Amino acid sequence: MAPSSLNISTARVKSGQRCVDHYTRRRPGRHQAEMDLLARSFPDLPPGAAVLDAPCGAGRVSLWMAARGWAVSAADLGAAAVAHTRDELMREGARADVREADVFQLPWPTRRFQAVVCFRLLHHFADRHARRTLLREMARVSDRYLLVSYLSPFSFTGIRRHLRLLFTGRAHRQVHTPLAELVDDLRAEGFRLERATSQSRGLRSLCLARFVRDRPGPV
């Protein structure tokens, strides 16, 4: 999901068949908790609203959005992820535009979507330049809403991992990002934070921030 032209490491990015298999076998309770987080964070959109899931992985977010009657597009660098997501959407009778594409160089025009979701990706990149570049591209294709998941460093899990780093020198492979960083980077793209929702009230790290563009285009 990261272009070599940006010199961004893909070592922690998962996009192959093994990753797809992992997410299809995700514990039902954990999967439902993440879908509940989406439900609590998403804005009300009219039927047929154009939405993007990038990266789509095993298609969990794409399916959730399609079930709400929105016009879904999805992208992932992995051919296995794209094929699986496309098959799952077709099985549910949803017509969707699913493409094999780089999330740092999305193949859609500027402000194409009413809402863009970037779920469970940001924490793979330790370099802030990579995170900022990713957010900029997601913001480019969103006309109204941008939802970005992140791992809070102020959660119980985040604090525990930070203490491990202090006492053992071993950093966790998942990067915890302060919400203030996302706010600063997306303010430069014309977005403001509307709400940030924790999956489990500070115990687990996963959070979902919803940003809104102050000056969307005409509907």
Residue frames relative to the residue before (quaternion, step in Angstrom):
aa qw qx qy qz dx dy dz
M 1.0000 0.0000 0.0000 0.0000 0.00 0.00 0.00
A 0.6992 0.4273 -0.2686 0.5063 3.57 1.23 0.07
P 0.3929 -0.7492 0.4845 0.2227 3.58 -0.78 0.99
S 0.5214 -0.6490 0.4556 0.3152 3.57 -0.99 0.80
S 0.5741 0.6098 -0.3786 0.3940 3.58 1.15 -0.54
L 0.6940 0.4355 -0.2709 0.5054 3.58 1.22 -0.46
N 0.3546 -0.7606 0.4700 0.2736 3.55 1.34 -0.05
I 0.3805 0.7045 -0.4937 0.3393 3.55 0.97 0.92
S 0.4351 -0.7263 0.4689 0.2516 3.57 -0.69 1.08
T 0.2372 -0.7687 0.5798 0.1291 3.55 -1.02 0.85
A 0.3208 0.8006 -0.4715 0.1838 3.58 1.27 0.12
R 0.7581 0.3660 -0.2047 0.4995 3.61 1.01 -0.76
V 0.5617 0.6117 -0.3898 0.3980 3.58 1.27 -0.06
K 0.2065 -0.7953 0.5644 0.0792 3.54 -0.80 1.07
S 0.1466 0.8186 -0.5432 0.1155 3.58 -0.68 1.02
G 0.5793 0.6208 -0.3666 0.3803 3.62 1.24 -0.02
Q 0.7577 -0.3773 0.2795 0.4533 3.54 -1.35 -0.07
R 0.6161 0.5583 -0.3539 0.4283 3.58 1.00 -0.75
C 0.6536 0.5006 -0.3133 0.4733 3.57 1.00 -0.79
V 0.6291 0.5302 -0.3343 0.4598 3.58 0.97 -0.84
D 0.6573 0.5110 -0.3059 0.4617 3.58 0.93 -0.92
H 0.6256 0.5522 -0.3341 0.4383 3.56 1.03 -0.82
Y 0.7251 0.4411 -0.2571 0.4621 3.57 0.82 -0.96
T 0.6241 0.5188 -0.3594 0.4607 3.61 1.08 -0.50
R 0.7083 0.4077 -0.2573 0.5157 3.59 1.24 -0.40
R 0.3081 0.7772 -0.4954 0.2357 3.58 1.28 0.29
R 0.5674 -0.6049 0.4283 0.3587 3.57 -0.99 0.82
P 0.5557 -0.6517 0.3952 0.3321 3.61 -0.80 0.98
G 0.6533 0.5252 -0.3200 0.4416 3.58 0.97 -0.82
R 0.6669 0.4920 -0.2999 0.4725 3.57 0.97 -0.84
H 0.6328 0.5215 -0.3275 0.4693 3.55 1.00 -0.82
Q 0.6789 0.4953 -0.3032 0.4492 3.58 0.84 -0.93
A 0.6194 0.5440 -0.3439 0.4495 3.59 1.03 -0.73
E 0.6735 0.4808 -0.2996 0.4747 3.58 1.01 -0.76
M 0.6410 0.4950 -0.3285 0.4859 3.59 1.05 -0.66
D 0.6094 0.5333 -0.3475 0.4727 3.59 1.09 -0.62
L 0.6134 0.5392 -0.3378 0.4679 3.56 1.07 -0.73
L 0.6263 0.5198 -0.3251 0.4815 3.59 1.01 -0.78
A 0.6749 0.5136 -0.2996 0.4371 3.56 0.85 -1.01
R 0.6913 0.4741 -0.2778 0.4692 3.59 1.02 -0.78
S 0.7226 0.4619 -0.2329 0.4586 3.57 1.18 -0.51
F 0.6415 0.5866 -0.3302 0.3678 3.57 1.06 -0.73
P 0.4484 -0.6657 0.5185 0.2947 3.59 -1.09 0.65
D 0.5497 -0.5614 0.4872 0.3812 3.55 -1.30 0.25
L 0.0194 -0.7948 0.6058 -0.0301 3.55 -0.74 1.08
P 0.5133 -0.6477 0.4558 0.3305 3.60 -1.06 0.64
P 0.6359 -0.5039 0.4005 0.4258 3.61 -1.19 0.37
G 0.7940 0.2931 -0.2282 0.4812 3.54 -0.99 0.84
A 0.3977 0.7190 -0.4838 0.3013 3.60 1.25 0.05
A 0.4245 -0.7036 0.5142 0.2458 3.57 -1.00 0.87
V 0.0340 0.8031 -0.5888 0.0848 3.57 -0.66 1.17
L 0.2117 -0.7806 0.5803 0.0954 3.56 -1.19 0.64
D 0.1564 -0.7437 0.6459 0.0725 3.54 -1.10 0.91
A 0.2144 0.7847 -0.5478 0.1955 3.58 -0.38 1.23
P 0.5065 -0.3403 -0.7719 0.1782 1.52 -1.16 2.24
C 0.4923 -0.7049 0.4325 0.2715 3.57 -1.07 0.67
G 0.2426 -0.7985 0.5261 0.1637 3.62 1.14 -0.40
A 0.8074 -0.2021 0.1829 0.5233 3.57 -0.73 -1.10
G 0.6054 -0.6292 0.3318 0.3571 3.58 1.24 0.34
R 0.3442 0.7763 -0.4830 0.2134 3.59 1.21 0.18
V 0.6933 0.4522 -0.2745 0.4894 3.59 0.90 -0.92
S 0.6135 0.5554 -0.3453 0.4426 3.59 1.01 -0.78
L 0.6683 0.4926 -0.2951 0.4730 3.58 0.93 -0.90
W 0.6305 0.5354 -0.3273 0.4567 3.57 0.99 -0.83
M 0.6917 0.4668 -0.2810 0.4740 3.60 0.92 -0.86
A 0.6353 0.5339 -0.3323 0.4482 3.59 0.98 -0.81
A 0.6305 0.5517 -0.3293 0.4355 3.58 1.05 -0.76
R 0.6844 0.4639 -0.2792 0.4883 3.58 1.23 -0.36
G 0.5954 -0.6385 0.3357 0.3538 3.55 1.25 0.32
W 0.4907 0.6540 -0.4435 0.3672 3.57 1.19 0.38
A 0.5013 -0.6325 0.4992 0.3152 3.56 -1.24 0.48
V 0.1633 -0.8519 0.4963 0.0367 3.55 -0.16 1.34
S 0.0381 -0.7114 0.7000 0.0494 3.49 -1.22 0.79
A 0.0551 -0.8026 0.5939 -0.0007 3.56 -1.11 0.65
A 0.0673 -0.7972 0.5998 0.0175 3.55 -1.16 0.63
D 0.1157 0.7585 -0.6384 0.0612 3.52 -1.20 0.65
L 0.5294 -0.6336 0.4601 0.3265 3.56 -1.13 0.63
G 0.6932 0.5013 -0.2735 0.4397 3.58 1.07 -0.71
A 0.4628 -0.6860 0.4898 0.2745 3.57 -0.82 1.01
A 0.6284 0.5411 -0.3387 0.4444 3.60 1.03 -0.74
A 0.6530 0.5099 -0.3092 0.4669 3.58 0.97 -0.84
V 0.6527 0.5132 -0.3110 0.4624 3.57 0.95 -0.88
A 0.6726 0.4962 -0.3010 0.4591 3.59 0.85 -0.94
H 0.6637 0.5027 -0.3102 0.4589 3.58 0.93 -0.89
T 0.6659 0.5039 -0.3043 0.4582 3.59 0.88 -0.93
R 0.6525 0.5128 -0.3136 0.4614 3.57 0.93 -0.89
D 0.6660 0.5029 -0.3062 0.4581 3.59 0.93 -0.89
E 0.6618 0.5096 -0.3127 0.4522 3.59 0.94 -0.87
L 0.6584 0.5006 -0.3114 0.4679 3.59 0.97 -0.81
M 0.6433 0.5114 -0.3191 0.4721 3.58 1.00 -0.80
R 0.6317 0.5436 -0.3279 0.4449 3.56 1.03 -0.81
E 0.7047 0.4311 -0.2498 0.5051 3.56 1.14 -0.66
G 0.5321 -0.6616 0.3872 0.3595 3.57 1.29 0.08
A 0.4974 0.6530 -0.4261 0.3802 3.58 1.24 0.37
R 0.2789 -0.7333 0.5963 0.1702 3.56 -0.96 0.87
A 0.0936 0.8173 -0.5521 0.1354 3.54 -0.56 1.16
D 0.3865 -0.6842 0.5746 0.2289 3.52 -1.30 0.51
V 0.0548 0.8138 -0.5697 0.1006 3.58 -0.12 1.30
R 0.0156 -0.8387 0.5409 -0.0622 3.57 -0.57 1.18
E 0.4104 -0.6377 0.5876 0.2822 3.51 -1.27 0.57
A 0.2455 0.7836 -0.5108 0.2547 3.56 -0.29 1.27
D 0.5110 -0.6279 0.5140 0.2836 3.49 -1.35 0.50
V 0.4074 -0.7371 0.4777 0.2502 3.61 -0.67 1.03
F 0.6248 0.5123 -0.3505 0.4736 3.60 1.23 -0.21
Q 0.7606 0.1868 -0.1234 0.6094 3.58 1.30 -0.18
L 0.0452 -0.8550 0.5167 -0.0017 3.55 0.53 1.19
P 0.4236 -0.7543 0.4554 0.2102 3.59 -0.92 0.91
W 0.5616 0.5760 -0.4053 0.4342 3.59 1.09 0.65
P 0.5744 -0.6174 0.4108 0.3466 3.59 -1.12 0.60
T 0.6827 -0.4884 0.3684 0.3996 3.54 -1.31 0.38
R 0.8555 0.0725 -0.1101 0.5007 3.56 -1.04 0.95
R 0.2397 0.8110 -0.5005 0.1852 3.58 1.04 0.74
F 0.8053 0.3144 -0.1195 0.4882 3.61 1.00 -0.84
Q 0.4784 -0.6513 0.5089 0.2966 3.53 -1.19 0.62
A 0.7912 0.0166 -0.0248 0.6109 3.57 1.18 -0.49
V 0.1159 -0.7661 0.6308 0.0421 3.55 -1.07 0.87
V 0.1305 -0.7880 0.5995 0.0503 3.57 -0.95 0.94
C 0.0433 -0.7503 0.6595 0.0127 3.54 -0.96 0.97
F 0.0193 0.8518 -0.5149 0.0950 3.55 -0.01 1.36
R 0.8668 -0.0073 -0.0466 0.4964 3.54 -0.89 1.10
L 0.5228 0.6063 -0.4486 0.3973 3.57 0.78 1.05
L 0.6305 0.5981 -0.3520 0.3477 3.58 0.82 -1.00
H 0.6765 0.5310 -0.3033 0.4104 3.60 0.96 -0.83
H 0.5554 0.6027 -0.4021 0.4082 3.61 1.24 -0.01
F 0.7299 0.4372 -0.2267 0.4740 3.61 1.18 -0.44
A 0.2883 -0.7861 0.5296 0.1360 3.54 -0.55 1.22
D 0.6660 0.5106 -0.2905 0.4597 3.58 1.15 -0.59
R 0.4398 -0.7141 0.4723 0.2712 3.59 -0.70 1.03
H 0.5833 0.5735 -0.3810 0.4310 3.59 1.04 -0.65
A 0.6468 0.5097 -0.3198 0.4686 3.59 0.98 -0.80
R 0.6645 0.4981 -0.3102 0.4627 3.58 0.90 -0.87
R 0.6556 0.5081 -0.3105 0.4644 3.58 0.96 -0.86
T 0.6485 0.5183 -0.3128 0.4614 3.58 0.98 -0.84
L 0.6356 0.5255 -0.3191 0.4670 3.56 1.01 -0.84
L 0.6788 0.4904 -0.2967 0.4590 3.60 0.82 -0.95
R 0.6269 0.5468 -0.3372 0.4408 3.57 1.00 -0.77
E 0.6817 0.4746 -0.2964 0.4713 3.58 0.94 -0.85
M 0.6272 0.5166 -0.3399 0.4734 3.60 1.02 -0.72
A 0.6554 0.5102 -0.3059 0.4654 3.58 0.99 -0.83
R 0.5990 0.5933 -0.3597 0.3999 3.58 1.03 -0.73
V 0.7705 0.3734 -0.2041 0.4747 3.60 0.84 -0.91
S 0.6187 0.5321 -0.3514 0.4589 3.61 1.25 -0.02
D 0.2839 -0.7607 0.5600 0.1646 3.54 -0.88 0.95
R 0.8258 0.2075 -0.0754 0.5190 3.58 1.06 -0.66
Y 0.8437 0.0571 0.0185 0.5335 3.61 0.45 -1.19
L 0.0498 -0.7565 0.6511 0.0348 3.52 -1.21 0.67
L 0.0840 -0.7944 0.6015 0.0099 3.56 -0.71 1.14
V 0.0224 -0.8121 0.5799 -0.0617 3.56 -0.68 1.15
S 0.2648 -0.7455 0.5856 0.1765 3.57 -0.82 0.96
Y 0.0092 0.7791 -0.6261 0.0322 3.55 -1.18 0.67
L 0.4091 -0.6790 0.5491 0.2648 3.54 -1.28 0.37
S 0.3350 -0.7796 0.4983 0.1783 3.55 -0.53 1.18
P 0.3806 -0.7213 0.5263 0.2408 3.61 -0.87 0.90
F 0.6728 0.5087 -0.2889 0.4528 3.61 1.25 -0.29
S 0.4725 0.6390 -0.4548 0.4020 3.57 1.27 0.26
F 0.6813 -0.4524 0.3598 0.4490 3.57 -1.28 0.16
T 0.6679 0.4935 -0.2995 0.4697 3.58 0.93 -0.92
G 0.6577 0.5238 -0.3121 0.4423 3.58 0.94 -0.87
I 0.6625 0.4947 -0.3011 0.4752 3.57 0.95 -0.87
R 0.6379 0.5271 -0.3263 0.4569 3.59 0.97 -0.81
R 0.6731 0.4839 -0.2977 0.4735 3.58 0.95 -0.82
H 0.6262 0.5259 -0.3377 0.4661 3.58 1.08 -0.69
L 0.6464 0.5082 -0.3194 0.4710 3.59 0.98 -0.79
R 0.6188 0.5338 -0.3470 0.4602 3.58 1.02 -0.69
L 0.6370 0.5196 -0.3242 0.4681 3.56 1.02 -0.79
L 0.6650 0.5142 -0.3089 0.4449 3.60 0.92 -0.89
F 0.7769 0.3886 -0.1922 0.4567 3.57 0.85 -0.96
T 0.7858 0.2903 -0.1593 0.5223 3.60 1.10 -0.54
G 0.4246 -0.7094 0.4648 0.3170 3.59 1.20 -0.40
R 0.5922 0.5711 -0.3629 0.4375 3.60 1.28 0.06
A 0.2351 -0.7810 0.5671 0.1148 3.55 -0.56 1.19
H 0.4792 -0.6430 0.5081 0.3142 3.55 -1.11 0.64
R 0.5620 -0.6383 0.4079 0.3322 3.57 -1.07 0.71
Q 0.6728 0.4450 -0.2987 0.5100 3.60 1.20 -0.44
V 0.3481 -0.7644 0.5168 0.1657 3.54 -0.84 1.05
H 0.2413 -0.7547 0.5950 0.1350 3.56 -0.91 0.96
T 0.1473 -0.8232 0.5482 0.0087 3.54 -0.74 1.14
P 0.4114 -0.6974 0.5178 0.2763 3.63 -0.76 0.92
L 0.5488 -0.6149 0.4534 0.3393 3.56 -1.01 0.78
A 0.5947 0.5924 -0.3633 0.4041 3.59 1.05 -0.73
E 0.6101 0.5479 -0.3551 0.4490 3.59 1.09 -0.63
L 0.6573 0.4978 -0.3102 0.4732 3.59 0.91 -0.88
V 0.6347 0.5383 -0.3275 0.4474 3.57 0.97 -0.87
D 0.6721 0.4947 -0.2975 0.4637 3.58 0.89 -0.91
D 0.7022 0.4790 -0.2854 0.4428 3.57 0.82 -0.97
L 0.7257 0.4273 -0.2587 0.4731 3.60 0.95 -0.75
R 0.5175 0.6034 -0.4258 0.4321 3.59 1.20 -0.27
A 0.6413 0.5313 -0.3166 0.4542 3.55 1.06 -0.75
E 0.6975 0.4391 -0.2641 0.5010 3.59 1.23 -0.42
G 0.6155 -0.5899 0.3360 0.4003 3.59 1.26 0.19
F 0.5888 0.5611 -0.3706 0.4484 3.59 1.22 0.42
R 0.1533 -0.7598 0.6228 0.1065 3.54 -1.20 0.60
L 0.5459 -0.6141 0.4614 0.3346 3.54 -1.17 0.60
E 0.2009 -0.7809 0.5823 0.1039 3.56 -0.86 0.99
R 0.7722 -0.1912 0.1166 0.5946 3.57 1.04 -0.74
A 0.1395 -0.7508 0.6370 0.1054 3.55 -1.27 0.46
T 0.1122 -0.8218 0.5586 -0.0059 3.54 -0.72 1.12
S 0.3010 -0.7461 0.5718 0.1604 3.56 -0.93 0.98
Q 0.5453 -0.6250 0.4439 0.3391 3.57 -1.04 0.70
S 0.8349 0.0163 0.0390 0.5488 3.58 0.90 -0.87
R 0.6443 -0.5934 0.3218 0.3595 3.57 0.82 1.07
G 0.8031 -0.3574 0.1540 0.4512 3.52 0.77 1.08
L 0.5627 0.6005 -0.4108 0.3924 3.60 1.18 -0.17
R 0.7607 0.2379 -0.1325 0.5892 3.57 0.86 -0.99
S 0.5894 -0.6436 0.3797 0.3069 3.54 -1.16 0.64
L 0.6158 0.6143 -0.3616 0.3358 3.59 1.00 -0.79
C 0.0306 0.7710 -0.6318 0.0740 3.52 -0.89 1.11
L 0.1966 -0.7599 0.6054 0.1318 3.55 -1.26 0.37
A 0.1603 -0.7974 0.5797 0.0497 3.55 -0.68 1.18
R 0.1818 -0.7734 0.5999 0.0942 3.55 -0.97 0.90
F 0.1011 -0.7875 0.6079 0.0089 3.51 -0.75 1.17
V 0.1580 -0.7846 0.5939 0.0824 3.55 -1.14 0.63
R 0.4078 -0.6867 0.5452 0.2547 3.54 -1.06 0.78
D 0.4411 -0.7301 0.4559 0.2540 3.58 -0.71 1.03
R 0.7930 0.2081 -0.1076 0.5623 3.58 1.11 -0.61
P 0.0359 -0.8213 0.5693 0.0029 3.58 0.29 1.22
G 0.5698 -0.5874 0.4475 0.3607 3.53 -1.27 0.31
P 0.6757 -0.4759 0.3462 0.4439 3.61 -1.24 0.10
V 0.4436 -0.6865 0.5128 0.2624 3.56 -1.06 0.79
